[in-house]
């Protein structure tokens, strides 16, 4: 008889979590209702792995996803403080519905399975609509291991609309930087980079200023707040560094917000000089030698 128990190799996406005290019942195992929450949490992370900020993505697709059916298959129990991996995959896309399958593992042991059926529908009437081709392509592409973003460089005329919208959201709306400090004369003449997801939405941006004495400067680095730690900022940095290297610059500098210092350190940047405040936010200059 063929063993149909899901295996870790059946999934390319996993969300890791640790079982908390509040999720355990009097039997000292995870209370059954929490497993559905685990899978729903994994679904949210699945969208992030696809570089899709869920709410904005659905608005651009003129619809939303509604749960039609959710089933749980219990094979084993997780206990307090267990580290578990929740695998998730899109198993089927129909005309207006899609089916996700989940598997919860403790190391290699399969504990709990899940099937979630969603219907793509009009948010106003909640009547079903065909799954948009762009969403269908993104889902099938992700499951096939295709890249979920592209990064392009160019001038403000070509990239300014998308770059400025993201910078406004991050710097002006999120960080409360005065708008008169955000926009300057450099935008019209420097090299810009934007990362886009499979729907064409701008999810990260930055710019490269001209070099002075062989030292170029990267600035206005911004990543969509829902998609940070997804490698999108690093991808923009690499493209800008490659452009600096190609024109013969020997070093790249940037003014890093202190909250992002570790991010830039992981990319090989080192502090240079003393810290300072800019627009009321603590910064430190960091530099990296180009090879």
Secondary structure, DSSP 8 states (H G I E B T S, - for coil): -------GGG-SEEEEEE--GGGB-TTSSB-THHHHHHHHHHHHHHHHHTT--HHHHHHHTT-EEEEEEEEEEESS---TT-EEEEEEEEEEE-SSEEEEEEEEEETTEEEEEEEEEEEEE-TTT--B----HHHHHHHHHHHTT--SEEEEEE-HHHHHHHHHHHHIIIIIIIS---HHHH--GGGGTSEEEEEEETT--EEEEEEEEEEETTEEEEEEEEE-TTSTTSSHHHHHHHHHHHHHHHTT-SEEEEEEEGGGHHHHHHTT-EE-S--EEETTEEEEEEEEE--
